[in-house]
Amino acid sequence: MGTILEIKQLKVFKTIVEVGSFTGAGDQLGLSQPAISQHVRALEDMLGVSLLVRAGRGARPTPAGDVLFHCARQVLERLGELERRFAEETAGRAGVVRIGAPDPPSSYLLPGALARIRRELPKVDVRVVSGQPAVTLARLAAGDLDLALLPQPIASERLRTIEVGSDELVAVMPPEHPWAGRAQVAATDFATEPLVLYDRTSAITEATLAFLLEGGVFPTVALEIDQIEGVKDLVRAGVGIAVVPRWAARREIAAGALGATSLGGTGLRRTWALVLSDGLPRAATTTAVVQVLAAELPGRFV
């Protein structure tokens, strides 16, 4: 059997068995009876077996036809599922979207936005991949991600950025610490304070060290840990001061478990953006997810 079965032939044969006649199948499919008969003959010639037995004006499957009918029904159902899935992807209602982001926003900012995506695009499968900005940009360039959420500036070419909000890095300390009642602290204030440092490769630590070094302060690092929750626990335990995004300590600040103070006269602020490659075709599903994130994320940074 060197010829591939045609989908239309399978559809014609399946319809004949379901309605019980050549004429009924022709009416349902909008085909003449000679065309219906031609499709059946082509199938029988291809497979080398008789598939249908005519009985008066009706038709019923032979044992071989019965086997083909069940197979044809399964194949056509799966093809229908594929067609519906691809149609939804083309319309931006289904598919897989891979988002890269550093761990803090993955843990604190994205969950609420992902819940909205789930409500508005229930058939979209979103996968979040955590990684520091340099790693995330490399994954985006390699095509392993569809978009990323990163702090600016973005040092890479052929990328499109969509600003989605800004945040503030603040010093956090135990509520009984003398800084807790202050509106701001200067870099020089850190000269005598031990620092609990979040992941040295992170954008948070890069901005923190730049702020301190520009102020002429080389900090005393008490501990370094790569989990924001661990950073906050160490601060509450009195190990040292830390610098974190205000949104990452929002609950503890509101509950009075941590104090928070701005850095410098104007505060240490960052702008965040959704980042997409400009060099690759963009699926409609990715565009739909970007629209939801662009609407939802600005309120999450407040």
C-alpha positions as CSV (number, residue, x, y, z in Angstrom):
1,M,0.0,0.0,0.0
2,G,2.1,2.8,-1.3
3,T,-0.6,5.5,-1.4
4,I,-1.5,7.7,1.6
5,L,-5.1,7.7,2.7
6,E,-6.9,11.0,2.0
7,I,-8.7,12.7,4.8
8,K,-11.7,13.4,2.5
9,Q,-12.0,9.7,1.6
10,L,-12.1,8.8,5.3
11,K,-14.7,11.5,6.0
12,V,-16.9,10.2,3.2
13,F,-16.6,6.6,4.3
14,K,-17.3,7.5,7.9
15,T,-20.4,9.5,7.0
16,I,-21.8,6.6,4.8
17,V,-21.5,4.2,7.8
18,E,-23.0,6.7,10.2
19,V,-26.1,7.6,8.0
20,G,-26.4,4.2,6.5
21,S,-26.5,5.1,2.8
22,F,-24.6,6.7,-0.1
23,T,-27.4,9.1,-0.8
24,G,-27.6,10.3,2.8
25,A,-23.9,10.8,2.9
26,G,-24.0,12.8,-0.3
27,D,-26.7,15.0,1.0
28,Q,-24.9,15.6,4.3
29,L,-21.5,16.4,2.6
30,G,-22.9,18.2,-0.4
31,L,-21.5,15.7,-2.9
32,S,-23.1,13.9,-5.8
33,Q,-23.7,10.1,-5.5
34,P,-21.1,9.4,-8.3
35,A,-18.5,11.4,-6.3
36,I,-19.4,9.5,-3.1
37,S,-19.0,6.1,-5.0
38,Q,-15.7,7.3,-6.5
39,H,-14.2,8.0,-3.1
40,V,-15.3,4.5,-1.8
41,R,-13.9,2.7,-4.8
42,A,-10.6,4.6,-4.4
43,L,-10.4,3.5,-0.7
44,E,-11.2,-0.1,-1.6
45,D,-8.7,-0.2,-4.4
46,M,-6.0,1.3,-2.2
47,L,-6.6,-1.1,0.7
48,G,-7.4,-4.1,-1.5
49,V,-10.5,-5.1,0.5
50,S,-14.3,-4.6,0.2
51,L,-15.4,-2.0,2.7
52,L,-19.2,-1.7,2.2
53,V,-22.1,-3.9,1.3
54,R,-25.1,-2.4,-0.4
55,A,-28.4,-3.5,0.9
56,G,-31.3,-2.0,-1.0
57,R,-30.9,1.8,-0.8
58,G,-28.7,1.4,2.3
59,A,-25.1,0.3,3.0
60,R,-23.4,-1.4,5.9
61,P,-19.7,-2.0,6.6
62,T,-18.0,-5.3,6.0
63,P,-15.7,-6.6,8.8
64,A,-12.8,-4.8,7.2
65,G,-15.0,-1.7,6.8
66,D,-16.0,-1.9,10.5
67,V,-12.3,-1.8,11.4
68,L,-11.7,1.2,9.1
69,F,-14.7,3.0,10.5
70,H,-13.5,2.9,14.1
71,C,-10.0,4.0,13.0
72,A,-11.3,6.8,10.7
73,R,-13.5,8.1,13.6
74,Q,-10.5,8.3,15.9
75,V,-8.3,9.9,13.2
76,L,-10.9,12.5,12.3
77,E,-11.6,13.4,15.9
78,R,-7.9,14.0,16.6
79,L,-7.6,16.1,13.4
80,G,-10.6,18.1,14.5
81,E,-9.0,18.7,17.9
82,L,-5.8,19.9,16.2
83,E,-7.7,22.2,13.9
84,R,-9.6,23.7,16.8
85,R,-6.3,24.1,18.8
86,F,-4.5,25.8,15.9
87,A,-7.5,28.1,15.3
88,E,-7.4,29.1,18.9
89,E,-3.6,29.7,18.8
90,T,-4.0,31.8,15.7
91,A,-6.7,33.9,17.5
92,G,-4.4,34.2,20.6
93,R,-6.7,32.1,22.8
94,A,-4.6,29.0,23.3
95,G,-1.0,27.8,23.2
96,V,2.2,27.9,25.4
97,V,3.9,31.1,26.4
98,R,7.2,31.0,28.3
99,I,8.0,34.0,30.5
100,G,11.4,34.6,32.1
101,A,12.0,36.8,35.1
102,P,14.3,37.1,38.2
103,D,13.1,35.1,41.2
104,P,11.7,38.0,43.3
105,P,9.1,39.2,40.7
106,S,8.4,35.6,39.9
107,S,7.4,35.0,43.5
108,Y,5.8,38.4,44.4
109,L,4.5,40.1,41.3
110,L,3.7,37.5,38.6
111,P,1.3,35.2,40.6
112,G,-1.5,37.8,40.6
113,A,-0.9,38.6,37.0
114,L,-0.9,34.9,36.1
115,A,-4.2,34.5,37.9
116,R,-5.7,37.2,35.6
117,I,-4.2,35.4,32.5
118,R,-5.9,32.2,33.7
119,R,-9.2,34.0,34.0
120,E,-9.1,35.8,30.6
121,L,-7.1,33.2,28.6
122,P,-8.0,29.8,30.2
123,K,-6.6,27.7,27.4
124,V,-3.1,29.4,27.5
125,D,-0.4,27.4,29.2
126,V,2.0,29.9,30.9
127,R,5.4,28.7,32.0
128,V,7.6,30.9,34.2
129,V,11.3,30.4,34.2
130,S,13.3,32.1,36.9
131,G,16.8,33.5,36.3
132,Q,18.8,36.6,36.8
133,P,18.6,39.3,34.0
134,A,21.7,38.2,32.1
135,V,20.6,34.6,32.1
136,T,17.1,35.5,31.1
137,L,18.3,37.7,28.3
138,A,20.4,34.8,27.0
139,R,17.4,32.5,27.1
140,L,15.3,35.1,25.2
141,A,18.0,35.5,22.5
142,A,18.2,31.7,22.1
143,G,14.5,31.4,21.6
144,D,14.0,29.5,24.9
145,L,11.6,32.2,26.1
146,D,8.8,34.2,24.4
147,L,9.1,37.2,26.7
148,A,10.7,38.5,29.9
149,L,10.0,40.8,32.8
150,L,13.2,42.7,33.6
151,P,14.4,45.9,35.2
152,Q,15.8,48.5,32.8
153,P,18.2,49.4,31.3
154,I,18.3,46.4,29.0
155,A,21.8,46.1,27.5
156,S,21.0,44.1,24.4
157,E,20.1,44.8,20.7
158,R,17.1,43.6,18.6
159,L,14.8,43.7,21.6
160,R,11.5,45.5,22.1
161,T,10.6,46.8,25.5
162,I,7.2,47.7,27.0
163,E,7.4,49.7,30.3
164,V,5.0,48.2,32.9
165,G,5.9,50.1,36.1
166,S,8.5,51.3,38.5
167,D,9.5,50.3,42.0
168,E,11.6,51.4,44.9
169,L,14.5,49.6,46.6
170,V,14.3,50.4,50.3
171,A,16.3,49.6,53.4
172,V,14.5,47.2,55.7
173,M,15.3,46.8,59.4
174,P,13.6,45.5,62.6
175,P,10.9,47.8,63.8
176,E,12.9,48.7,66.9
177,H,15.9,49.8,64.9
178,P,16.7,53.6,65.0
179,W,16.3,53.8,61.2
180,A,12.7,52.6,61.4
181,G,11.3,56.1,62.0
182,R,13.3,57.8,59.4
183,A,12.1,58.9,56.0
184,Q,15.4,58.3,54.3
185,V,19.0,57.2,54.9
186,A,22.2,58.1,53.1
187,A,24.9,55.8,51.9
188,T,27.2,56.9,54.7
189,D,24.7,55.7,57.2
190,F,25.5,52.1,56.1
191,A,29.2,52.5,57.1
192,T,28.5,51.1,60.6
193,E,25.6,48.7,59.8
194,P,26.1,45.1,58.8
195,L,24.4,44.2,55.5
196,V,22.3,41.1,54.7
197,L,23.0,40.8,51.0
198,Y,20.6,39.2,48.5
199,D,22.2,37.1,45.7
200,R,25.3,38.9,44.6
201,T,24.5,38.3,40.9
202,S,21.1,40.0,41.2
203,A,20.0,43.4,39.9
204,I,18.9,44.3,43.4
205,T,22.4,43.8,44.8
206,E,24.0,45.5,41.8
207,A,21.9,48.6,42.4
208,T,22.5,48.5,46.2
209,L,26.3,48.2,45.8
210,A,26.4,51.0,43.2
211,F,24.5,53.3,45.6
212,L,26.8,52.5,48.5
213,L,30.1,52.7,46.5
214,E,29.1,56.0,44.9
215,G,28.6,57.3,48.4
216,G,32.1,56.2,49.4
217,V,30.9,53.3,51.5
218,F,32.3,49.7,51.3
219,P,29.7,47.7,53.2
220,T,30.3,45.1,55.8
221,V,28.4,42.0,54.6
222,A,27.1,40.0,57.5
223,L,25.5,37.3,55.3
224,E,24.5,36.6,51.7
225,I,21.5,34.5,50.8
226,D,19.7,33.9,47.5
227,Q,16.1,34.0,48.8
228,I,14.2,37.2,49.6
229,E,12.2,35.4,52.3
230,G,15.5,34.4,53.9
231,V,16.8,37.9,53.7
232,K,13.7,39.2,55.6
233,D,13.9,36.5,58.2
234,L,17.6,37.4,58.9
235,V,16.7,41.1,59.2
236,R,13.9,40.4,61.6
237,A,16.4,38.3,63.6
238,G,18.6,41.3,64.0
239,V,21.5,40.0,61.8
240,G,21.7,43.2,59.7
241,I,20.0,45.7,57.4
242,A,18.9,44.7,53.9
243,V,17.9,46.4,50.7
244,V,14.9,44.9,48.9
245,P,12.1,46.0,46.6
246,R,9.3,47.6,48.7
247,W,6.7,45.3,47.1
248,A,8.7,42.3,48.4
249,A,8.3,43.4,52.0
250,R,4.8,45.0,51.6
251,R,3.1,42.6,54.0
252,E,5.8,42.8,56.7
253,I,5.9,46.6,56.5
254,A,2.1,46.9,56.8
255,A,2.0,44.5,59.7
256,G,4.8,46.4,61.5
257,A,7.2,43.4,61.4
258,L,9.7,45.4,59.4
259,G,10.6,49.1,59.1
260,A,11.3,50.5,55.7
261,T,13.4,53.6,54.7
262,S,14.1,55.2,51.4
263,L,17.7,55.4,50.1
264,G,19.1,58.8,49.3
265,G,17.3,62.1,48.8
266,T,15.1,60.9,45.9
267,G,14.9,57.1,46.6
268,L,16.5,54.3,44.7
269,R,14.0,53.6,41.9
270,R,13.9,51.3,38.9
271,T,11.8,50.9,35.8
272,W,10.5,47.5,34.7
273,A,9.7,46.4,31.2
274,L,8.3,43.4,29.3
275,V,11.1,42.4,26.9
276,L,10.5,40.7,23.5
277,S,12.8,39.7,20.7
278,D,12.3,41.8,17.6
279,G,14.0,39.3,15.3
280,L,11.5,36.5,15.6
281,P,7.8,36.1,14.5
282,R,5.5,36.6,17.5
283,A,2.6,34.2,18.1
284,A,-0.9,35.8,18.6
285,T,-1.0,34.0,22.0
286,T,2.2,35.8,23.2
287,T,0.7,39.1,22.1
288,A,-2.5,38.3,24.0
289,V,-0.5,37.5,27.2
290,V,1.6,40.7,26.8
291,Q,-1.6,42.7,26.7
292,V,-2.9,41.2,29.9
293,L,0.5,41.7,31.7
294,A,0.8,45.3,30.5
295,A,-2.7,46.0,31.9
296,E,-2.1,44.2,35.2
297,L,1.5,44.7,36.2
298,P,1.6,48.5,36.8
299,G,-0.7,48.2,39.8
300,R,1.4,45.4,41.2
301,F,4.5,47.6,41.6
302,V,2.8,50.2,43.7
